[in-house]
Amino acid sequence: MLIDGSDPIFDWADAAGIPEAWISLAWAEFSTRYRGSTKRYADWPAAFRNAVRNNWFEFWRVGADGGVVLTTKGELARRAAKASTSPNMQEAAA
């Protein structure tokens, strides 16, 4: 992930109950959507912070118990990320 570990988004996410692994999911989606895009931001890290704070990708929600949980979109992103790093997936891609 190209966002520095000292970026304030990590403190915000921690306070909101969003695990760092989910921030990585958001980064993967953010970079996929905007890599090669004609969209221009003056400050890409700030744009990513906005994406996380405003849940642009709808990867999480507050559950009935008050905790933060993955949505269907978030769970699918998590599964895709896990599959892309699994040895079986790498063998299938070869």
C-alpha positions as CSV (number, residue, x, y, z in Angstrom):
1,M,0.0,0.0,0.0
2,L,1.4,3.4,-0.9
3,I,-0.2,5.2,2.0
4,D,2.3,5.8,4.7
5,G,1.7,4.0,7.9
6,S,1.8,7.3,9.8
7,D,-1.1,8.7,7.7
8,P,-3.9,10.0,9.9
9,I,-6.4,7.7,8.2
10,F,-5.1,4.8,10.3
11,D,-5.8,6.6,13.5
12,W,-9.3,7.5,12.3
13,A,-10.0,3.9,11.2
14,D,-8.8,2.6,14.5
15,A,-11.1,4.9,16.4
16,A,-14.0,4.0,14.1
17,G,-13.4,0.3,14.6
18,I,-12.2,-0.4,11.0
19,P,-9.3,-3.0,10.9
20,E,-6.2,-2.1,9.0
21,A,-6.7,-5.1,6.7
22,W,-9.9,-3.4,5.6
23,I,-8.1,-0.2,4.8
24,S,-5.9,-2.4,2.6
25,L,-9.0,-3.6,0.8
26,A,-10.1,0.0,0.3
27,W,-6.6,0.9,-1.0
28,A,-6.8,-2.0,-3.5
29,E,-10.1,-0.8,-4.8
30,F,-9.1,2.9,-4.9
31,S,-5.9,2.2,-6.8
32,T,-7.6,-0.2,-9.2
33,R,-10.3,2.4,-10.0
34,Y,-8.1,5.4,-10.3
35,R,-4.9,3.9,-11.8
36,G,-4.7,5.2,-15.4
37,S,-7.9,7.3,-14.9
38,T,-8.2,10.8,-16.3
39,K,-9.5,11.9,-12.9
40,R,-7.0,14.2,-11.2
41,Y,-6.7,15.0,-7.5
42,A,-4.3,17.6,-6.2
43,D,-3.8,15.4,-3.2
44,W,-4.2,11.7,-3.7
45,P,-3.7,10.7,-0.1
46,A,-6.4,13.2,0.9
47,A,-8.7,11.7,-1.7
48,F,-8.0,8.2,-0.3
49,R,-8.8,9.5,3.3
50,N,-12.1,10.8,2.0
51,A,-12.8,7.4,0.3
52,V,-12.3,5.6,3.6
53,R,-14.1,8.1,5.8
54,N,-17.1,8.3,3.5
55,N,-17.0,4.6,2.7
56,W,-17.0,5.2,-1.1
57,F,-16.8,1.5,-1.9
58,E,-19.4,0.5,0.7
59,F,-17.1,-2.2,2.2
60,W,-18.3,-1.8,5.8
61,R,-21.3,-0.9,7.9
62,V,-22.2,-0.7,11.5
63,G,-23.8,-4.0,12.7
64,A,-26.7,-4.5,15.1
65,D,-24.3,-4.8,18.0
66,G,-22.6,-1.5,17.2
67,G,-19.5,-3.0,15.8
68,V,-18.2,-2.5,12.2
69,V,-18.8,-5.4,9.8
70,L,-18.0,-6.1,6.2
71,T,-20.8,-5.7,3.7
72,T,-21.3,-8.1,0.9
73,K,-19.1,-5.9,-1.3
74,G,-16.5,-5.9,1.4
75,E,-16.6,-9.6,1.9
76,L,-16.2,-10.2,-1.8
77,A,-13.3,-7.8,-1.9
78,R,-11.7,-9.6,1.0
79,R,-12.2,-13.0,-0.7
80,A,-10.8,-11.7,-4.0
81,A,-7.7,-10.3,-2.2
82,K,-7.2,-13.6,-0.3
83,A,-7.5,-15.6,-3.5
84,S,-5.1,-13.4,-5.4
85,T,-2.4,-14.1,-2.8
86,S,-3.1,-17.9,-2.3
87,P,-0.7,-20.4,-3.9
88,N,-3.5,-22.1,-5.7
89,M,-4.6,-18.9,-7.4
90,Q,-1.1,-18.1,-8.4
91,E,-0.7,-21.6,-9.9
92,A,-4.0,-21.2,-11.8
93,A,-2.8,-17.9,-13.2
94,A,0.5,-19.4,-14.4
